[in-house]
Amino acid sequence: MKLKVHDSLFVPLAKWPMLMAGNYRCIRRDDMIPINEAVHANPDKSRAIYDWVWKLCTGLGAADADMVPFEKYAKAVEGLASPSSAARALFGGAEHIERVDCLIHRIARQQGLQSDTLDEIVTLVDERLAKNRAAGSGTQTNDLANM
């Protein structure tokens, strides 16, 4: 394990724009898509949410130097032909996943900010989790009935 020490406490926030532009945008209502498609199918929309989250992070105290430029991120995801782990978990029936989307959403609201794209992401994840939980509850009930 490598431990990297940074001068800024805000370096971990550099991941937030990446998660919103790619990882969480792999999640669609009825299916999932690869990260590279989530980013490159509509680069303008990807850049818009990336820049919006970047601005949120800098508003919280991160410096531009703490962040990863969109171009560098977009280049890095060109080879990612699989959906994100969050998307795979959701479509695999997970009833709980890490909700960085909700964290960013809540912080943004506290700052008086709103993004339609972020709202859509949160809604899609909420809906899929509710569907998975309902299916999980039904399975448990059926298993008990068959005992």
N, CA, C and O atoms as a GROMACS GRO file, in nm:
protein
  588
    1MET      N    1   0.084  -0.116   0.000
    1MET     CA    2   0.000   0.000   0.000
    1MET      C    3   0.089   0.123   0.000
    1MET      O    4   0.188   0.130   0.073
    2LYS      N    5   0.053   0.219  -0.083
    2LYS     CA    6   0.123   0.347  -0.088
    2LYS      C    7   0.039   0.453  -0.021
    2LYS      O    8  -0.083   0.460  -0.041
    3LEU      N    9   0.103   0.534   0.057
    3LEU     CA   10   0.035   0.646   0.120
    3LEU      C   11   0.088   0.773   0.056
    3LEU      O   12   0.207   0.803   0.063
    4LYS      N   13  -0.002   0.847  -0.006
    4LYS     CA   14   0.038   0.973  -0.068
    4LYS      C   15  -0.003   1.087   0.023
    4LYS      O   16  -0.116   1.093   0.070
    5VAL      N   17   0.089   1.176   0.047
    5VAL     CA   18   0.062   1.293   0.129
    5VAL      C   19   0.052   1.414   0.037
    5VAL      O   20   0.139   1.438  -0.047
    6HIS      N   21  -0.056   1.488   0.053
    6HIS     CA   22  -0.078   1.607  -0.028
    6HIS      C   23  -0.081   1.729   0.063
    6HIS      O   24  -0.114   1.720   0.181
    7ASP      N   25  -0.045   1.842   0.006
    7ASP     CA   26  -0.048   1.967   0.082
    7ASP      C   27  -0.191   2.012   0.110
    7ASP      O   28  -0.216   2.084   0.207
    8SER      N   29  -0.284   1.971   0.027
    8SER     CA   30  -0.422   2.016   0.041
    8SER      C   31  -0.511   1.904   0.095
    8SER      O   32  -0.498   1.788   0.056
    9LEU      N   33  -0.601   1.941   0.184
    9LEU     CA   34  -0.700   1.847   0.235
    9LEU      C   35  -0.809   1.819   0.132
    9LEU      O   36  -0.888   1.726   0.149
   10PHE      N   37  -0.814   1.898   0.025
   10PHE     CA   38  -0.922   1.890  -0.072
   10PHE      C   39  -0.893   1.798  -0.190
   10PHE      O   40  -0.979   1.780  -0.276
   11VAL      N   41  -0.775   1.739  -0.197
   11VAL     CA   42  -0.740   1.650  -0.308
   11VAL      C   43  -0.842   1.537  -0.324
   11VAL      O   44  -0.875   1.504  -0.438
   12PRO      N   45  -0.893   1.476  -0.217
   12PRO     CA   46  -0.994   1.370  -0.236
   12PRO      C   47  -1.121   1.417  -0.308
   12PRO      O   48  -1.190   1.336  -0.370
   13LEU      N   49  -1.152   1.545  -0.302
   13LEU     CA   50  -1.269   1.596  -0.372
   13LEU      C   51  -1.251   1.591  -0.523
   13LEU      O   52  -1.349   1.601  -0.597
   14ALA      N   53  -1.127   1.576  -0.570
   14ALA     CA   54  -1.101   1.569  -0.714
   14ALA      C   55  -1.173   1.451  -0.778
   14ALA      O   56  -1.198   1.452  -0.899
   15LYS      N   57  -1.207   1.351  -0.700
   15LYS     CA   58  -1.278   1.233  -0.750
   15LYS      C   59  -1.426   1.263  -0.776
   15LYS      O   60  -1.488   1.196  -0.859
   16TRP      N   61  -1.483   1.359  -0.707
   16TRP     CA   62  -1.626   1.387  -0.718
   16TRP      C   63  -1.672   1.417  -0.861
   16TRP      O   64  -1.769   1.357  -0.906
   17PRO      N   65  -1.604   1.508  -0.934
   17PRO     CA   66  -1.650   1.533  -1.072
   17PRO      C   67  -1.643   1.408  -1.158
   17PRO      O   68  -1.728   1.386  -1.244
   18MET      N   69  -1.541   1.325  -1.136
   18MET     CA   70  -1.525   1.201  -1.213
   18MET      C   71  -1.641   1.106  -1.186
   18MET      O   72  -1.696   1.045  -1.278
   19LEU      N   73  -1.677   1.092  -1.059
   19LEU     CA   74  -1.786   1.003  -1.022
   19LEU      C   75  -1.918   1.048  -1.085
   19LEU      O   76  -1.995   0.964  -1.133
   20MET      N   77  -1.943   1.176  -1.085
   20MET     CA   78  -2.070   1.226  -1.138
   20MET      C   79  -2.072   1.224  -1.291
   20MET      O   80  -2.177   1.197  -1.351
   21ALA      N   81  -1.961   1.253  -1.356
   21ALA     CA   82  -1.957   1.257  -1.502
   21ALA      C   83  -1.954   1.118  -1.564
   21ALA      O   84  -2.000   1.100  -1.677
   22GLY      N   85  -1.901   1.021  -1.492
   22GLY     CA   86  -1.886   0.887  -1.550
   22GLY      C   87  -1.952   0.778  -1.471
   22GLY      O   88  -2.049   0.717  -1.517
   23ASN      N   89  -1.901   0.751  -1.353
   23ASN     CA   90  -1.945   0.634  -1.277
   23ASN      C   91  -2.096   0.629  -1.253
   23ASN      O   92  -2.160   0.528  -1.279
   24TYR      N   93  -2.152   0.737  -1.203
   24TYR     CA   94  -2.295   0.737  -1.173
   24TYR      C   95  -2.380   0.755  -1.298
   24TYR      O   96  -2.497   0.717  -1.300
   25ARG      N   97  -2.323   0.813  -1.404
   25ARG     CA   98  -2.400   0.829  -1.528
   25ARG      C   99  -2.404   0.701  -1.610
   25ARG      O  100  -2.467   0.698  -1.716
   26CYS      N  101  -2.339   0.594  -1.562
   26CYS     CA  102  -2.354   0.461  -1.622
   26CYS      C  103  -2.492   0.404  -1.593
   26CYS      O  104  -2.538   0.312  -1.661
   27ILE      N  105  -2.556   0.458  -1.492
   27ILE     CA  106  -2.683   0.406  -1.445
   27ILE      C  107  -2.797   0.470  -1.524
   27ILE      O  108  -2.815   0.592  -1.523
   28ARG      N  109  -2.872   0.386  -1.592
   28ARG     CA  110  -2.989   0.430  -1.666
   28ARG      C  111  -3.112   0.372  -1.598
   28ARG      O  112  -3.099   0.291  -1.506
   29ARG      N  113  -3.228   0.411  -1.640
   29ARG     CA  114  -3.350   0.363  -1.574
   29ARG      C  115  -3.362   0.210  -1.583
   29ARG      O  116  -3.394   0.145  -1.484
   30ASP      N  117  -3.337   0.155  -1.701
   30ASP     CA  118  -3.359   0.012  -1.720
   30ASP      C  119  -3.234  -0.068  -1.752
   30ASP      O  120  -3.241  -0.190  -1.768
   31ASP      N  121  -3.121  -0.002  -1.762
   31ASP     CA  122  -2.997  -0.074  -1.791
   31ASP      C  123  -2.878   0.011  -1.750
   31ASP      O  124  -2.892   0.119  -1.693
   32MET      N  125  -2.760  -0.040  -1.780
   32MET     CA  126  -2.637   0.032  -1.749
   32MET      C  127  -2.550   0.035  -1.874
   32MET      O  128  -2.562  -0.050  -1.962
   33ILE      N  129  -2.462   0.133  -1.881
   33ILE     CA  130  -2.372   0.148  -1.995
   33ILE      C  131  -2.229   0.158  -1.943
   33ILE      O  132  -2.208   0.188  -1.826
   34PRO      N  133  -2.130   0.134  -2.030
   34PRO     CA  134  -1.990   0.146  -1.988
   34PRO      C  135  -1.954   0.291  -1.954
   34PRO      O  136  -2.016   0.385  -2.003
   35ILE      N  137  -1.854   0.306  -1.870
   35ILE     CA  138  -1.810   0.441  -1.830
   35ILE      C  139  -1.769   0.523  -1.952
   35ILE      O  140  -1.806   0.640  -1.963
   36ASN      N  141  -1.694   0.463  -2.045
   36ASN     CA  142  -1.650   0.543  -2.161
   36ASN      C  143  -1.769   0.594  -2.242
   36ASN      O  144  -1.764   0.704  -2.296
   37GLU      N  145  -1.876   0.517  -2.249
   37GLU     CA  146  -1.996   0.562  -2.320
   37GLU      C  147  -2.068   0.672  -2.240
   37GLU      O  148  -2.118   0.768  -2.298
   38ALA      N  149  -2.073   0.656  -2.109
   38ALA     CA  150  -2.137   0.757  -2.025
   38ALA      C  151  -2.070   0.894  -2.043
   38ALA      O  152  -2.137   0.997  -2.041
   39VAL      N  153  -1.939   0.893  -2.060
   39VAL     CA  154  -1.864   1.019  -2.074
   39VAL      C  155  -1.861   1.067  -2.218
   39VAL      O  156  -1.881   1.186  -2.244
   40HIS      N  157  -1.836   0.976  -2.312
   40HIS     CA  158  -1.809   1.018  -2.450
   40HIS      C  159  -1.931   1.021  -2.542
   40HIS      O  160  -1.923   1.079  -2.650
   41ALA      N  161  -2.042   0.960  -2.503
   41ALA     CA  162  -2.162   0.965  -2.589
   41ALA      C  163  -2.217   1.108  -2.598
   41ALA      O  164  -2.270   1.148  -2.702
   42ASN      N  165  -2.203   1.183  -2.490
   42ASN     CA  166  -2.246   1.322  -2.488
   42ASN      C  167  -2.142   1.402  -2.411
   42ASN      O  168  -2.163   1.436  -2.294
   43PRO      N  169  -2.030   1.433  -2.477
   43PRO     CA  170  -1.920   1.500  -2.406
   43PRO      C  171  -1.957   1.636  -2.348
   43PRO      O  172  -1.904   1.677  -2.246
   44ASP      N  173  -2.049   1.707  -2.414
   44ASP     CA  174  -2.090   1.838  -2.362
   44ASP      C  175  -2.163   1.823  -2.228
   44ASP      O  176  -2.138   1.900  -2.135
   45LYS      N  177  -2.252   1.725  -2.218
   45LYS     CA  178  -2.323   1.702  -2.093
   45LYS      C  179  -2.226   1.652  -1.985
   45LYS      O  180  -2.236   1.690  -1.869
   46SER      N  181  -2.133   1.566  -2.026
   46SER     CA  182  -2.032   1.516  -1.930
   46SER      C  183  -1.949   1.631  -1.876
   46SER      O  184  -1.926   1.641  -1.755
   47ARG      N  185  -1.904   1.717  -1.966
   47ARG     CA  186  -1.823   1.832  -1.923
   47ARG      C  187  -1.905   1.925  -1.834
   47ARG      O  188  -1.852   1.981  -1.738
   48ALA      N  189  -2.031   1.942  -1.865
   48ALA     CA  190  -2.116   2.033  -1.788
   48ALA      C  191  -2.128   1.986  -1.642
   48ALA      O  192  -2.112   2.066  -1.550
   49ILE      N  193  -2.157   1.857  -1.621
   49ILE     CA  194  -2.170   1.808  -1.483
   49ILE      C  195  -2.032   1.806  -1.416
   49ILE      O  196  -2.020   1.835  -1.297
   50TYR      N  197  -1.929   1.772  -1.492
   50TYR     CA  198  -1.793   1.772  -1.439
   50TYR      C  199  -1.757   1.911  -1.388
   50TYR      O  200  -1.711   1.928  -1.275
   51ASP      N  201  -1.779   2.011  -1.473
   51ASP     CA  202  -1.747   2.150  -1.436
   51ASP      C  203  -1.834   2.199  -1.320
   51ASP      O  204  -1.787   2.274  -1.234
   52TRP      N  205  -1.961   2.157  -1.318
   52TRP     CA  206  -2.051   2.199  -1.211
   52TRP      C  207  -2.002   2.145  -1.076
   52TRP      O  208  -1.999   2.218  -0.977
   53VAL      N  209  -1.965   2.017  -1.073
   53VAL     CA  210  -1.916   1.958  -0.948
   53VAL      C  211  -1.781   2.018  -0.911
   53VAL      O  212  -1.753   2.041  -0.793
   54TRP      N  213  -1.696   2.045  -1.011
   54TRP     CA  214  -1.566   2.111  -0.988
   54TRP      C  215  -1.590   2.244  -0.918
   54TRP      O  216  -1.524   2.276  -0.819
   55LYS      N  217  -1.685   2.322  -0.969
   55LYS     CA  218  -1.716   2.454  -0.910
   55LYS      C  219  -1.764   2.438  -0.766
   55LYS      O  220  -1.728   2.517  -0.679
   56LEU      N  221  -1.846   2.336  -0.740
   56LEU     CA  222  -1.891   2.309  -0.604
   56LEU      C  223  -1.770   2.282  -0.514
   56LEU      O  224  -1.761   2.336  -0.403
   57CYS      N  225  -1.677   2.200  -0.561
   57CYS     CA  226  -1.558   2.165  -0.482
   57CYS      C  227  -1.472   2.288  -0.454
   57CYS      O  228  -1.424   2.306  -0.342
   58THR      N  229  -1.452   2.372  -0.554
   58THR     CA  230  -1.371   2.492  -0.531
   58THR      C  231  -1.445   2.589  -0.440
   58THR      O  232  -1.382   2.664  -0.366
   59GLY      N  233  -1.576   2.588  -0.446
   59GLY     CA  234  -1.654   2.670  -0.354
   59GLY      C  235  -1.640   2.626  -0.209
   59GLY      O  236  -1.657   2.705  -0.116
   60LEU      N  237  -1.608   2.498  -0.191
   60LEU     CA  238  -1.588   2.444  -0.056
   60LEU      C  239  -1.445   2.465  -0.007
   60LEU      O  240  -1.414   2.439   0.109
   61GLY      N  241  -1.357   2.513  -0.096
   61GLY     CA  242  -1.220   2.542  -0.055
   61GLY      C  243  -1.112   2.474  -0.135
   61GLY      O  244  -0.994   2.504  -0.115
   62ALA      N  245  -1.147   2.382  -0.225
   62ALA     CA  246  -1.046   2.317  -0.309
   62ALA      C  247  -0.989   2.419  -0.406
   62ALA      O  248  -1.058   2.511  -0.449
   63ALA      N  249  -0.862   2.402  -0.439
   63ALA     CA  250  -0.799   2.486  -0.540
   63ALA      C  251  -0.807   2.415  -0.674
   63ALA      O  252  -0.816   2.292  -0.679
   64ASP      N  253  -0.803   2.490  -0.782
   64ASP     CA  254  -0.804   2.428  -0.915
   64ASP      C  255  -0.690   2.327  -0.928
   64ASP      O  256  -0.705   2.225  -0.995
   65ALA      N  257  -0.578   2.355  -0.864
   65ALA     CA  258  -0.462   2.266  -0.870
   65ALA      C  259  -0.488   2.132  -0.801
   65ALA      O  260  -0.419   2.034  -0.828
   66ASP      N  261  -0.588   2.126  -0.712
   66ASP     CA  262  -0.625   2.002  -0.645
   66ASP      C  263  -0.704   1.908  -0.736
   66ASP      O  264  -0.713   1.788  -0.711
   67MET      N  265  -0.761   1.964  -0.842
   67MET     CA  266  -0.855   1.892  -0.926
   67MET      C  267  -0.787   1.832  -1.049
   67MET      O  268  -0.674   1.866  -1.082
   68VAL      N  269  -0.857   1.741  -1.116
   68VAL     CA  270  -0.809   1.678  -1.238
   68VAL      C  271  -0.885   1.741  -1.355
   68VAL      O  272  -1.008   1.740  -1.356
   69PRO      N  273  -0.814   1.795  -1.454
   69PRO     CA  274  -0.882   1.857  -1.567
   69PRO      C  275  -0.970   1.756  -1.641
   69PRO      O  276  -0.937   1.638  -1.651
   70PHE      N  277  -1.083   1.804  -1.693
   70PHE     CA  278  -1.177   1.717  -1.764
   70PHE      C  279  -1.110   1.642  -1.878
   70PHE      O  280  -1.136   1.523  -1.897
   71GLU      N  281  -1.025   1.709  -1.955
   71GLU     CA  282  -0.960   1.647  -2.070
   71GLU      C  283  -0.878   1.526  -2.027
   71GLU      O  284  -0.878   1.423  -2.095
   72LYS      N  285  -0.808   1.537  -1.916
   72LYS     CA  286  -0.727   1.427  -1.865
   72LYS      C  287  -0.818   1.310  -1.822
   72LYS      O  288  -0.789   1.194  -1.851
   73TYR      N  289  -0.926   1.342  -1.755
   73TYR     CA  290  -1.022   1.240  -1.714
   73TYR      C  291  -1.085   1.173  -1.836
   73TYR      O  292  -1.091   1.050  -1.842
   74ALA      N  293  -1.131   1.252  -1.933
   74ALA     CA  294  -1.196   1.198  -2.051
   74ALA      C  295  -1.102   1.104  -2.126
   74ALA      O  296  -1.144   1.000  -2.176
   75LYS      N  297  -0.977   1.139  -2.134
   75LYS     CA  298  -0.877   1.053  -2.199
   75LYS      C  299  -0.860   0.923  -2.121
   75LYS      O  300  -0.850   0.816  -2.181
   76ALA      N  301  -0.856   0.931  -1.990
   76ALA     CA  302  -0.834   0.814  -1.904
   76ALA      C  303  -0.948   0.713  -1.915
   76ALA      O  304  -0.925   0.593  -1.901
   77VAL      N  305  -1.071   0.760  -1.938
   77VAL     CA  306  -1.185   0.667  -1.942
   77VAL      C  307  -1.210   0.606  -2.080
   77VAL      O  308  -1.299   0.524  -2.095
   78GLU      N  309  -1.132   0.646  -2.178
   78GLU     CA  310  -1.153   0.592  -2.312
   78GLU      C  311  -1.146   0.439  -2.314
   78GLU      O  312  -1.218   0.376  -2.391
   79GLY      N  313  -1.063   0.381  -2.232
   79GLY     CA  314  -1.048   0.237  -2.230
   79GLY      C  315  -1.138   0.163  -2.133
   79GLY      O  316  -1.128   0.041  -2.120
   80LEU      N  317  -1.226   0.235  -2.064
   80LEU     CA  318  -1.313   0.171  -1.965
   80LEU      C  319  -1.442   0.122  -2.033
   80LEU      O  320  -1.539   0.197  -2.045
   81ALA      N  321  -1.440  -0.002  -2.076
   81ALA     CA  322  -1.550  -0.058  -2.153
   81ALA      C  323  -1.654  -0.130  -2.067
   81ALA      O  324  -1.743  -0.196  -2.120
   82SER      N  325  -1.644  -0.117  -1.937
   82SER     CA  326  -1.741  -0.178  -1.846
   82SER      C  327  -1.814  -0.070  -1.768
   82SER      O  328  -1.762   0.040  -1.749
   83PRO      N  329  -1.935  -0.101  -1.724
   83PRO     CA  330  -2.004  -0.008  -1.635
   83PRO      C  331  -1.930   0.004  -1.502
   83PRO      O  332  -1.849  -0.082  -1.467
   84SER      N  333  -1.959   0.108  -1.429
   84SER     CA  334  -1.896   0.129  -1.298
   84SER      C  335  -1.938   0.021  -1.199
   84SER      O  336  -2.037  -0.049  -1.220
   85SER      N  337  -1.864   0.009  -1.093
   85SER     CA  338  -1.899  -0.089  -0.989
   85SER      C  339  -2.034  -0.055  -0.925
   85SER      O  340  -2.108  -0.145  -0.887
   86ALA      N  341  -2.065   0.073  -0.914
   86ALA     CA  342  -2.195   0.113  -0.858
   86ALA      C  343  -2.308   0.065  -0.949
   86ALA      O  344  -2.408   0.012  -0.901
   87ALA      N  345  -2.293   0.084  -1.080
   87ALA     CA  346  -2.395   0.040  -1.174
   87ALA      C  347  -2.409  -0.112  -1.172
   87ALA      O  348  -2.520  -0.165  -1.170
   88ARG      N  349  -2.297  -0.182  -1.171
   88ARG     CA  350  -2.302  -0.329  -1.169
   88ARG      C  351  -2.368  -0.379  -1.040
   88ARG      O  352  -2.445  -0.475  -1.043
   89ALA      N  353  -2.339  -0.314  -0.929
   89ALA     CA  354  -2.402  -0.354  -0.802
   89ALA      C  355  -2.553  -0.332  -0.808
   89ALA      O  356  -2.630  -0.419  -0.769
   90LEU      N  357  -2.594  -0.216  -0.857
   90LEU     CA  358  -2.737  -0.186  -0.864
   90LEU      C  359  -2.811  -0.284  -0.953
   90LEU      O  360  -2.918  -0.334  -0.916
   91PHE      N  361  -2.755  -0.314  -1.069
   91PHE     CA  362  -2.823  -0.404  -1.161
   91PHE      C  363  -2.799  -0.550  -1.126
   91PHE      O  364  -2.853  -0.640  -1.190
   92GLY      N  365  -2.716  -0.573  -1.024
   92GLY     CA  366  -2.699  -0.707  -0.969
   92GLY      C  367  -2.791  -0.731  -0.850
   92GLY      O  368  -2.789  -0.839  -0.791
   93GLY      N  369  -2.872  -0.629  -0.816
   93GLY     CA  370  -2.970  -0.646  -0.710
   93GLY      C  371  -2.932  -0.587  -0.575
   93GLY      O  372  -3.002  -0.609  -0.476
   94ALA      N  373  -2.821  -0.513  -0.568
   94ALA     CA  374  -2.778  -0.454  -0.440
   94ALA      C  375  -2.888  -0.365  -0.382
   94ALA      O  376  -2.951  -0.287  -0.454
   95GLU      N  377  -2.908  -0.377  -0.253
   95GLU     CA  378  -3.008  -0.295  -0.184
   95GLU      C  379  -2.946  -0.171  -0.120
   95GLU      O  380  -3.017  -0.082  -0.074
   96HIS      N  381  -2.812  -0.166  -0.117
   96HIS     CA  382  -2.739  -0.052  -0.061
   96HIS      C  383  -2.610  -0.036  -0.140
   96HIS      O  384  -2.542  -0.134  -0.170
   97ILE      N  385  -2.575   0.089  -0.173
   97ILE     CA  386  -2.446   0.120  -0.233
   97ILE      C  387  -2.395   0.250  -0.173
   97ILE      O  388  -2.469   0.322  -0.106
   98GLU      N  389  -2.268   0.278  -0.196
   98GLU     CA  390  -2.211   0.406  -0.152
   98GLU      C  391  -2.278   0.518  -0.231
   98GLU      O  392  -2.286   0.511  -0.354
   99ARG      N  393  -2.327   0.620  -0.162
   99ARG     CA  394  -2.406   0.726  -0.225
   99ARG      C  395  -2.332   0.859  -0.226
   99ARG      O  396  -2.374   0.954  -0.161
  100VAL      N  397  -2.223   0.866  -0.301
  100VAL     CA  398  -2.152   0.993  -0.318
  100VAL      C  399  -2.242   1.092  -0.390
  100VAL      O  400  -2.232   1.213  -0.367
  101ASP      N  401  -2.331   1.042  -0.476
  101ASP     CA  402  -2.425   1.130  -0.545
  101ASP      C  403  -2.512   1.206  -0.444
  101ASP      O  404  -2.535   1.326  -0.459
  102CYS      N  405  -2.560   1.134  -0.342
  102CYS     CA  406  -2.642   1.199  -0.238
  102CYS      C  407  -2.561   1.298  -0.155
  102CYS      O  408  -2.611   1.405  -0.119
  103LEU      N  409  -2.438   1.262  -0.125
  103LEU     CA  410  -2.351   1.353  -0.049
  103LEU      C  411  -2.332   1.484  -0.125
  103LEU      O  412  -2.350   1.592  -0.069
  104ILE      N  413  -2.298   1.474  -0.251
  104ILE     CA  414  -2.278   1.594  -0.334
  104ILE      C  415  -2.409   1.671  -0.346
  104ILE      O  416  -2.410   1.794  -0.338
  105HIS      N  417  -2.517   1.601  -0.366
  105HIS     CA  418  -2.650   1.663  -0.379
  105HIS      C  419  -2.685   1.742  -0.254
  105HIS      O  420  -2.732   1.855  -0.262
  106ARG      N  421  -2.663   1.682  -0.139
  106ARG     CA  422  -2.697   1.746  -0.012
  106ARG      C  423  -2.609   1.868   0.014
  106ARG      O  424  -2.657   1.973   0.057
  107ILE      N  425  -2.479   1.854  -0.011
  107ILE     CA  426  -2.387   1.968   0.008
  107ILE      C  427  -2.424   2.081  -0.087
  107ILE      O  428  -2.424   2.197  -0.047
  108ALA      N  429  -2.456   2.047  -0.211
  108ALA     CA  430  -2.493   2.150  -0.308
  108ALA      C  431  -2.617   2.226  -0.262
  108ALA      O  432  -2.621   2.349  -0.269
  109ARG      N  433  -2.716   2.153  -0.214
  109ARG     CA  434  -2.839   2.219  -0.165
  109ARG      C  435  -2.807   2.312  -0.049
  109ARG      O  436  -2.863   2.421  -0.039
  110GLN      N  437  -2.717   2.269   0.040
  110GLN     CA  438  -2.677   2.356   0.152
  110GLN      C  439  -2.610   2.483   0.103
  110GLN      O  440  -2.616   2.586   0.169
  111GLN      N  441  -2.546   2.475  -0.014
  111GLN     CA  442  -2.479   2.591  -0.072
  111GLN      C  443  -2.572   2.671  -0.163
  111GLN      O  444  -2.531   2.770  -0.224
  112GLY      N  445  -2.698   2.628  -0.173
  112GLY     CA  446  -2.795   2.697  -0.258
  112GLY      C  447  -2.778   2.666  -0.406
  112GLY      O  448  -2.820   2.744  -0.491
  113LEU      N  449  -2.717   2.551  -0.437
  113LEU     CA  450  -2.691   2.514  -0.576
  113LEU      C  451  -2.780   2.397  -0.618
  113LEU      O  452  -2.822   2.316  -0.535
  114GLN      N  453  -2.808   2.390  -0.748
  114GLN     CA  454  -2.892   2.283  -0.802
  114GLN      C  455  -2.843   2.248  -0.942
  114GLN      O  456  -2.800   2.335  -1.018
  115SER      N  457  -2.850   2.119  -0.975
  115SER     CA  458  -2.813   2.071  -1.108
  115SER      C  459  -2.918   1.969  -1.152
  115SER      O  460  -2.944   1.872  -1.080
  116ASP      N  461  -2.978   1.990  -1.268
  116ASP     CA  462  -3.076   1.894  -1.320
  116ASP      C  463  -3.012   1.757  -1.341
  116ASP      O  464  -3.075   1.654  -1.314
  117THR      N  465  -2.888   1.754  -1.390
  117THR     CA  466  -2.820   1.627  -1.413
  117THR      C  467  -2.797   1.554  -1.282
  117THR      O  468  -2.818   1.433  -1.275
  118LEU      N  469  -2.754   1.624  -1.180
  118LEU     CA  470  -2.734   1.561  -1.050
  118LEU      C  471  -2.867   1.512  -0.993
  118LEU      O  472  -2.874   1.403  -0.936
  119ASP      N  473  -2.971   1.592  -1.007
  119ASP     CA  474  -3.105   1.550  -0.962
  119ASP      C  475  -3.146   1.421  -1.032
  119ASP      O  476  -3.201   1.330  -0.969
  120GLU      N  477  -3.120   1.412  -1.162
  120GLU     CA  478  -3.155   1.293  -1.239
  120GLU      C  479  -3.077   1.171  -1.190
  120GLU      O  480  -3.133   1.063  -1.176
  121ILE      N  481  -2.948   1.188  -1.164
  121ILE     CA  482  -2.864   1.079  -1.114
  121ILE      C  483  -2.920   1.027  -0.982
  121ILE      O  484  -2.938   0.906  -0.965
  122VAL      N  485  -2.945   1.117  -0.889
  122VAL     CA  486  -2.996   1.078  -0.757
  122VAL      C  487  -3.129   1.004  -0.771
  122VAL      O  488  -3.151   0.902  -0.704
  123THR      N  489  -3.217   1.054  -0.856
  123THR     CA  490  -3.347   0.991  -0.877
  123THR      C  491  -3.332   0.850  -0.934
  123THR      O  492  -3.398   0.757  -0.888
  124LEU      N  493  -3.246   0.834  -1.034
  124LEU     CA  494  -3.227   0.702  -1.095
  124LEU      C  495  -3.172   0.601  -0.994
  124LEU      O  496  -3.217   0.487  -0.990
  125VAL      N  497  -3.077   0.644  -0.912
  125VAL     CA  498  -3.020   0.553  -0.812
  125VAL      C  499  -3.125   0.521  -0.706
  125VAL      O  500  -3.140   0.406  -0.666
  126ASP      N  501  -3.198   0.622  -0.661
  126ASP     CA  502  -3.306   0.599  -0.563
  126ASP      C  503  -3.407   0.497  -0.616
  126ASP      O  504  -3.447   0.405  -0.545
  127GLU      N  505  -3.448   0.516  -0.742
  127GLU     CA  506  -3.549   0.426  -0.800
  127GLU      C  507  -3.498   0.283  -0.810
  127GLU      O  508  -3.570   0.189  -0.780
  128ARG      N  509  -3.373   0.267  -0.853
  128ARG     CA  510  -3.316   0.132  -0.868
  128ARG      C  511  -3.302   0.066  -0.731
  128ARG      O  512  -3.331  -0.053  -0.717
  129LEU      N  513  -3.258   0.141  -0.631
  129LEU     CA  514  -3.246   0.085  -0.496
  129LEU      C  515  -3.383   0.043  -0.443
  129LEU      O  516  -3.397  -0.063  -0.382
  130ALA      N  517  -3.484   0.126  -0.465
  130ALA     CA  518  -3.620   0.092  -0.419
  130ALA      C  519  -3.668  -0.035  -0.488
  130ALA      O  520  -3.728  -0.122  -0.423
  131LYS      N  521  -3.642  -0.047  -0.616
  131LYS     CA  522  -3.682  -0.166  -0.692
  131LYS      C  523  -3.609  -0.290  -0.636
  131LYS      O  524  -3.670  -0.395  -0.618
  132ASN      N  525  -3.479  -0.276  -0.610
  132ASN     CA  526  -3.402  -0.388  -0.557
  132ASN      C  527  -3.450  -0.427  -0.417
  132ASN      O  528  -3.459  -0.546  -0.385
  133ARG      N  529  -3.482  -0.328  -0.336
  133ARG     CA  530  -3.530  -0.357  -0.200
  133ARG      C  531  -3.666  -0.425  -0.204
  133ARG      O  532  -3.692  -0.516  -0.126
  134ALA      N  533  -3.752  -0.381  -0.295
  134ALA     CA  534  -3.884  -0.443  -0.309
  134ALA      C  535  -3.868  -0.588  -0.355
  134ALA      O  536  -3.938  -0.678  -0.307
  135ALA      N  537  -3.778  -0.610  -0.448
  135ALA     CA  538  -3.755  -0.747  -0.497
  135ALA      C  539  -3.693  -0.832  -0.387
  135ALA      O  540  -3.725  -0.951  -0.375
  136GLY      N  541  -3.605  -0.772  -0.308
  136GLY     CA  542  -3.543  -0.845  -0.197
  136GLY      C  543  -3.644  -0.883  -0.090
  136GLY      O  544  -3.639  -0.993  -0.036
  137SER      N  545  -3.735  -0.793  -0.062
  137SER     CA  546  -3.840  -0.820   0.037
  137SER      C  547  -3.932  -0.930  -0.011
  137SER      O  548  -3.970  -1.018   0.065
  138GLY      N  549  -3.967  -0.924  -0.139
  138GLY     CA  550  -4.054  -1.027  -0.195
  138GLY      C  551  -3.987  -1.164  -0.193
  138GLY      O  552  -4.052  -1.265  -0.168
  139THR      N  553  -3.858  -1.166  -0.220
  139THR     CA  554  -3.784  -1.292  -0.219
  139THR      C  555  -3.781  -1.349  -0.079
  139THR      O  556  -3.801  -1.469  -0.060
  140GLN      N  557  -3.755  -1.264   0.020
  140GLN     CA  558  -3.750  -1.312   0.158
  140GLN      C  559  -3.885  -1.368   0.200
  140GLN      O  560  -3.893  -1.472   0.265
  141THR      N  561  -3.992  -1.299   0.162
  141THR     CA  562  -4.126  -1.345   0.197
  141THR      C  563  -4.154  -1.480   0.132
  141THR      O  564  -4.207  -1.571   0.196
  142ASN      N  565  -4.119  -1.493   0.003
  142ASN     CA  566  -4.140  -1.620  -0.066
  142ASN      C  567  -4.058  -1.731  -0.003
  142ASN      O  568  -4.106  -1.844   0.009
  143ASP      N  569  -3.935  -1.700   0.037
  143ASP     CA  570  -3.851  -1.802   0.099
  143ASP      C  571  -3.913  -1.850   0.229
  143ASP      O  572  -3.911  -1.969   0.260
  144LEU      N  573  -3.969  -1.757   0.307
  144LEU     CA  574  -4.032  -1.795   0.434
  144LEU      C  575  -4.157  -1.877   0.409
  144LEU      O  576  -4.186  -1.970   0.484
  145ALA      N  577  -4.231  -1.844   0.305
  145ALA     CA  578  -4.354  -1.916   0.276
  145ALA      C  579  -4.325  -2.060   0.231
  145ALA      O  580  -4.408  -2.149   0.248
  146ASN      N  581  -4.208  -2.080   0.173
  146ASN     CA  582  -4.173  -2.213   0.124
  146ASN      C  583  -4.109  -2.301   0.231
  146ASN      O  584  -4.072  -2.415   0.201
  147MET      N  585  -4.094  -2.253   0.352
  147MET     CA  586  -4.029  -2.331   0.456
  147MET      C  587  -4.123  -2.430   0.518
  147MET      O  588  -4.085  -2.505   0.608
   0.00000   0.00000   0.00000
